Amino acid sequence: MVFRSFMGDALEQARLAGARGEVPVGAVIVSPGGQIVASAGNRTRELNDPTAHAEVLAIRAACAAIGAERLNDHDLYVTLEPCPMCAAAISNARIKRLYFGADDPKSGGVTVGARIFTHAQCHHAPEVYDGIDAEASRTLLTDFFKTRR
């Protein structure tokens, strides 16, 4: 099987989030067969919900789509390193592989900060691949915050 990155799809979700005035983070969940099962961008402001991060919304939609609480063998692509809350959700959903773009030195929960997947209490750790289209992800975020300051 040939590897295909779905980060472009996650970046499109991030762009849509930014256009809505949300922090531009996007996520897609891909089935073992290589089909996008769910996609989402941040909606914390729109929904007045601090848990409405792209990853959580995509996990919720994917679980609803397949009719299961676990996403065994599914991959998650997200434009920014997941925060600790999202990393815990990824673990609980049993995501097989996590691909992310830009690292998040301030709020990351995977390779910096809390490093959720390394804790003994973490029941499942996905394979992690970072730096996928990191510059495009970083640019979206930088440009978004420049317009806010």
N, C-alpha and C positions, 0 to 999 in steps of 0.2 A: 504494500500500500504506500502510495506517495503522500508525503506530508503536505498539507495545505493549511496555511495560516488563515484564521478568521479574524485577525486583528483589524483588518480593514472594515469589517462589519461593526466591530466594537467602536472603532473610531467614528463611524457614521452615527452611531447612537450617542456618542459623546458630543459630536457637533450639534445634534438635535437638542440635547440637554442644554448646551450652552445657549442656543437660540431661544430657549424657553426661560433663560435667566438662571438656570441651575448650574452648579459647578459641572463643567464638561467631563463627566466620566461615563463611559459606556461599557456594557457587558453583553456577551452572547454565550449561550450554552449550546454545545454541539453534541449530537448523539453519536454512539459508536459507529454508525453508518455514515457519518460525515454530514448530517443535515442539521441546520440551525433549528433548535427546538424552542428557544425563547431568546428574546433580546430586550434590553432595557437601558435607559439612561437615568441618571439621578433625577428624583422627583421630590426631594425633601421639602422644598419651599411650596411647590404646587399642592402637595398632599398634606402639608403641615405635619409631617411625620419624620422624625429624626432617623428612623430606621429605613427610610425609602432610598437607600443607596442602590446603585445600578445592580450590584451583585445580588443583593437580597431580593430585589424585584424580579430579576432574571431567574433566580432559584425558585421563587414562588410560582412564577409562570410555567417554568419547565416541569415542576412537580405536578401542577394542575394538568398540564398537557399530557403527561404520561400516566397520570393517575397513581403516583407513588410518592412516598416521602423521601426516598433516596434516589440519587442520580448516579448510581454505580456505572462505571465505564463512560460517563459523560465528561466532556472537557469544558472548562470555563476560560473565556478570553475576556480580559478587562484591561482598560487603558491605564489604570493607576494601581499601584500596589494596594491590595485590600487592607483596610483598617482592622483592628482586632475583632470588632463585632462581625465584620464580613468574613474574616478568616475562620471564626468559630462557626458561622453558618455554612461555609464551604466544607469544613470538617464534618459537621452534622449531616450535611447532604451527601457525603461520601463521594464528592467530585474526584474523578480519577487524576486529571491533570489540570493544573492552573498555569495559564500563560498570562503574564502581565507586561505592560509597557513601562511607564515611568516608575521609578522608585519614589517612595514618599517618606523622606527623612523626618518629617514632622509628625505624621499620624500613621505610618505604616505598621502593619502587624505581622508581616511575613519574613522579610529579610532584615528589617530594622525594627527598633522598638520592641514590642511585646514578643515577637517571634512565636506566635501561637502554636505552630505545628511542631515546635521542639519540646513543648511541655509534656510532662508525664501524664497529665490529665487529658491530653488530646487523644481521642480514640482513633482518629484517622487523619493521616497527613497525605495530601495529594503530591504527585510529582510536581515540582515547581520549575518553571522556565521563565526567567525574567529578562527584561530588556528588549522585548519584541516590539518593534516600531516605537522604541522609547522616545526618540527625538520628536516624532509627530505628536505623541501623547503629551510630552512636556510642553511643546509649543502651544498646543490648544489651551492648556492650563495657564501658562504664562500670559498669553494674549488675553485670555478671559479676565484675569486678575488685574492686568494693566488698565483695562477699561473701567475697573471698579475703584481704582485708587486715585 
